[in-house]
Amino acid sequence: MSEQVFPVPDHWAETAKITEAEYHERYARSLADPEGFWSAESQRIDWIEPYETVKDVSYHEADFRIGWFLGGKLNICANALDRHLETLGDTPAIIWEPDDPDTPGRTLTYRELHEQVCTFANVLKANGVEKGDRVTIYLPMIPEAAIAMLACARIGAVHSVVFAGFSPEALAGRIEDCQSNIVITADEGLRGGKTVPLKANVDAALEKVEVGRVIVYRHTGSDVDFHAVRDVWWHDAMEVAAPLCDPVTMDAEDPLFILYTSGSTGKPKGVLHTTGGYAVWTSMTHEYVFDYRPGQVYWCAADVGWVTGHSYVVYGPLINGATQVMFEGVPNYPDHSRFWQVVDKHKVEIFYAAPTALRALMREGDDWVTRTDRSSLRLLGSVGEPINPEAWDWYHRVVGERRCPIVDTWWQTETGAAMITPMPGATALKPGSASRPMFGVQPALVDPEKGTLLDGATSGALVITDSWPGQMRTVYGDHDRFFQTYFSQYPGYYFTGDGARRDEDGYYWITGRIDDVINVSGHRMGTAEVESALVEHPLVSEAAVVGMPHEVKGQGIYAYVTTNAGTEDSEDLRKELVQWVRKEIGPIATPDILQFAPGLPKTRSGKIMRRILRKIAENDMSNLGDTSTLADPAVVDDLVANRPQ
Ligand code: PRX
């Protein structure tokens, strides 16, 4: 644990929107007078009709409800585009940087983006999409991803973006769960010089689940199968659509999007966000966390398939009139300088990325960074997983040349936007700590077993004691699961699934998930999901999956697999099973280690002792604890003796 503290640099203290004194004053006000505080902050949004009630929330089962800005009417797409046309119409909204630096990029001004979005909104309407319909988007990091999302929001359709790295099986499950009748995709994606067969994946998914329409954007131009009745080319449809489309009036609590995320049990759940609170919350946090002012070039390197891409590529920045870089590629293609070359090319001032990318680049040596200029950078951000002090130091010292504060933002798909985070002009930084709560956020630590609130400097399960505007509102189609997952363990509180430590200065240090969710390269993965993919293989009888420390990914996936009696546990089968998981879920779920386990450590009542499996995965055999209560203690010796190195 680092003891270093980096005070707010003088020029940030002098110029930032939120200074240390302002932080304390506003934070106190946001708790003491939430009505007043949120009434003021809600002015950042253009409301068609004003709301009547700022907040109506109960976390208790009997009268459970979460509502913000009730009665208010707005359109979030109009807030992201139309209202900027007069002042920022000719200002770049999206500067698109392609995977291959030698191919031309694209810049869309706010006016151009607005026209594309309106036209595509008409395409959606022409294809039968109506307010409330779910639209599945399976696109790479190209402007069309943002265009499709905003077009949905414009007509009140609910988008469900599926990360373009997910498999056809995973895509089919998500289409089915939200009963979407339309998929928007591209012929292929491009990442690091390799193509991703998106249309072929959609075709494979649609062998399992039916939709009425597929709209295909021609990106790489490669040949793809085309179903004459079902499929439509994006460019053909755009050509005949009108460029004007009035935004529909949405209620503050009308659904905006569904985004599937992994939990500790069962299938991924559809996290549902609504319109008004999410608009205020993403815009406010984007402005304060990044100290954003129009004209500055901002770059969030997250994919639109994840919540960071929703809140900090599409909605937050565009509502704030930002000019941003959107990057199709990966940090190490064509070489390990790519991030910093893009920074130099577009004079990026604010850069926001995941620690896993930084750790991967850090291993390649400083020269890839120092050979670039980076003098435009003023502020750095981190998101998605704990940033270890070594990576923090490298980011700060080498990338930011000690001049750029790092905002380590803790949040979740469920929280909509940053919850615990520094602000560059307000927060002295401690490497590895997400620091203090955002306005309106009341974190607390509870004793994981007893559920009692813990005071002072201590560790515990991280809960949030009251609602904030961008909180998810339900699990799509399963409101009971929403309550059970987040509000039943510690009654009266939202349970985050994370553990945390609070130090004597009130700073929070997120220690990672304390449920059966693992965080692989900043991507959430449910161990149960990987297990169920494995047991679907005809030769597998049982599987147990745990996280293991991984130098670059943060956590890796360690799978213990018991095969059917009589199966030969060969190297070929091991490879086949690893490929099987990739095919079932996607490359991000690839097990790093797959160990054949003739038996799994179970209690006499049949419960798998995951604690022991985690220790073996961590290669920490000294501390396996008491194994005498196991039904068959010998299985542990076997697993230890045969752990692949
Ligand atoms: O464990 C926490 C970790 O990522 C989880 C949320 O994952 P997801 O919903 O995919 O959203 C990621 C992008 C917001 C959290 O429960 N996490 C996220 N940010 C941080 C973090 N852990 C430590 N520090 C962070 N800054």
Boltz pocket constraint, residues with backbone or C-beta under 6 A from the ligand:
constraints:
  - pocket:
      binder: B
      contacts: [[A, 261], [A, 306], [A, 307], [A, 308], [A, 382], [A, 383], [A, 384], [A, 385], [A, 386], [A, 387], [A, 408], [A, 409], [A, 410], [A, 411], [A, 412], [A, 413], [A, 414], [A, 420], [A, 434], [A, 496], [A, 497], [A, 498], [A, 510], [A, 512], [A, 513], [A, 519], [A, 522], [A, 523], [A, 524]]
      max_distance: 6.0
